[in-house]
Structures are given as C-alpha cells and as structure tokens.
Amino acid sequence: MLNGIGLVIILVCVFGSFLLSGGNLMVIAHALPHEMMAIAGAAIGAFILGNSLSTAKKAWHGVIRVFKGQRWTEGDYRDLLALLFTLLATFRKGGATAIESHLDAPGNSAIFGRYPKLLEDKGLVEFICDYLRMMTVNFEDPHQLAEAMENDIERHHAEELLPQHSLQIMADGLPALGIVAAVLGVIKTMSSIDQPTEILGAMIGGALVGTFLGVLLAYCLVGPIASKLHQIVDADFKPYSIVKTAILGHAQNLPTQVAIELARRMTPSAYAPSFSQLEVALDQAKDEIYATPV
C-alpha cells in the first residue's frame, strides 16, 4: 500500500509539474517506447552479464519482498521468544534426550508445531536447531559459541544482501544509460539536420527523454527499491540476534527466563512485546512444558 502511494506521488508530481509548466506530454509519449527499450534493455542485459543466475533470481524475489513488506510482526517476535523459552526450558529440564527429537525433525515437533509461521522460516529454524544440537554434544563454551554464531549470521547476511548490492549498482548506472540513449537520439537528430526547426526541436526533445528516464528510474524507482530491500533484509535478520542472545544466555547458565528477557531487549522497539505481554506468553509456555513428560 505504502509503495503504491509513493509511486503515485512520484508520477503525479513529476509529470503534473511538467504539464502545469506548459510541457507537451506527447513528446515524452512518442519517445518513451524506444528510449525505454534502450535504457531498460541495456540495464537488464548488464545486470545479467554482471551477476550469477542465482543472484539474478534472488534479486527478482527481493523486488517482490519489497512490495510485500517486512515479514515479522509484533506477534511473531513474541512467538519466537516463547519458542526459545520452551526449547531452552525443556533442554534444562530434561537434558539432551528431551530435545533431540525436536531438533532432528522440527516439522514433526510438538514444540515447533505451535508456531507454524516461524516454522516456515527454514533458515531461522535451521539456525536454532544447529546451535542447540551443538550444545547437546557439549559445545557450550560461551565465547566459542558467540563467535561461531556471529560468523554464521554475518555470512548469511552478506549472502542475502548480494541482490541488494546488484540492484544498487544498476541504479547507479541508469543515469549513464540514459545519457547513452540521449546520445543515440542526438546522432539521429544530426543525421536530419536539414529538417525544419520544428522537427529538429521535437527530435532533440525526444533525445533528452532518455536522460530524463535514466535519472527518474535510478532515483525514483530502482534506487529506492534497493534501499528498501536493504532495510527488509536487515529487519529479517533481527530474529537471528534474538536467538543468539537467548542461546548464549543459556550457555552462560543464566535462568531461562533471564536469558529470554535479555533476548527481548534485542527486539526492535517498534515490535518488542512489553514485559507483561511476554510474561503472559511465557506462562502459557510453562504450562505446556510441565504438562509434557520428559
């Protein structure tokens, strides 16, 4: 919704100001197809030339992510904290044997099954299971665990940002591609130098549409999409920091509820559940834990 509002504001203000100042929209409309073909075609071709197939696919999915918006809501963060509490409390209560079956097959786990939306995030679930499984084999040194988790998060984050970087490079190059299209228009105009002034003026105006389109696409479309994708990727990786904080708290032998409270403080302020909201969610999780035999 917000993306659509932004696009409408751009189009209305840019073309509306052109019309109000006495501009002839037909000049732009006439030049738009072939200028757009040159600019967009060159941009897409250069994008394919400069990126791997997997990066190109991720970039396309990244654009879709931009228009879908952030995946995580306040309820999702609360559910994540409750899930971590349940897993860590079960681990502390029953040891490795109590949690191994949940880690080996999270899709069949009663604990993970209570949070189907979280279960859909396969990368996050794998991250949780991998490090809890490492702790079941006595890899519990908090410093080594913190370093391993941080390196893992940085690697995944860098991989997720590759499409964003490629889109930003495309945005940076679009003004130059607009100039390329404009120069082609000027070449065409110069080959018709014997034509009347009115025709030459229309041809030069059409050529300048290329420069206009390159700048407009760069700074009002592709650039903002790349910027927003960066924000979404960063937001989608906040849960990894929450998981890291909770698991490290457990590795440091902190009470489970204290570890979860520290993790809550890592939640983005706009989505963080209050202390009382989290307490209600954890009370429900406690009832489920103690109702389940070890």
Secondary structure as the mmCIF struct_conf table of DSSP 4:
data_model
#
loop_
_struct_conf.conf_type_id
_struct_conf.id
_struct_conf.beg_label_comp_id
_struct_conf.beg_label_asym_id
_struct_conf.beg_label_seq_id
_struct_conf.end_label_comp_id
_struct_conf.end_label_asym_id
_struct_conf.end_label_seq_id
HELX_RH_AL_P HELX_RH_AL_P1 LEU A 2 LEU A 20
TURN_TY1_P TURN_TY1_P1 SER A 21 GLY A 22
HELX_RH_AL_P HELX_RH_AL_P2 LEU A 25 GLY A 50
BEND BEND1 ASN A 51 ASN A 51
HELX_RH_AL_P HELX_RH_AL_P3 LEU A 53 LYS A 68
BEND BEND2 ARG A 71 ARG A 71
HELX_RH_AL_P HELX_RH_AL_P4 GLU A 74 GLY A 94
HELX_RH_AL_P HELX_RH_AL_P5 ALA A 96 ASP A 104
HELX_RH_3T_P HELX_RH_3T_P1 PRO A 106 ASN A 108
HELX_RH_AL_P HELX_RH_AL_P6 ALA A 110 GLY A 113
TURN_TY1_P TURN_TY1_P2 ARG A 114 ARG A 114
HELX_RH_AL_P HELX_RH_AL_P7 PRO A 116 LEU A 119
TURN_TY1_P TURN_TY1_P3 GLU A 120 GLU A 120
HELX_RH_AL_P HELX_RH_AL_P8 LYS A 122 THR A 136
TURN_TY1_P TURN_TY1_P4 VAL A 137 ASN A 138
HELX_RH_AL_P HELX_RH_AL_P9 PRO A 142 MET A 190
TURN_TY1_P TURN_TY1_P5 SER A 191 ASP A 194
BEND BEND3 GLN A 195 GLN A 195
HELX_RH_AL_P HELX_RH_AL_P10 THR A 197 LEU A 217
HELX_RH_PI_P HELX_RH_PI_P1 ALA A 218 VAL A 222
HELX_RH_AL_P HELX_RH_AL_P11 GLY A 223 ASP A 236
TURN_TY1_P TURN_TY1_P6 PHE A 237 PHE A 237
HELX_RH_AL_P HELX_RH_AL_P12 LYS A 238 ALA A 251
TURN_TY1_P TURN_TY1_P7 GLN A 252 ASN A 253
HELX_RH_AL_P HELX_RH_AL_P13 THR A 256 ARG A 264
TURN_TY1_P TURN_TY1_P8 ARG A 265 MET A 266
BEND BEND4 THR A 267 THR A 267
TURN_TY1_P TURN_TY1_P9 SER A 269 TYR A 271
HELX_LH_PP_P HELX_LH_PP_P1 ALA A 272 SER A 274
HELX_RH_AL_P HELX_RH_AL_P14 PHE A 275 ALA A 291
BEND BEND5 THR A 292 THR A 292
#
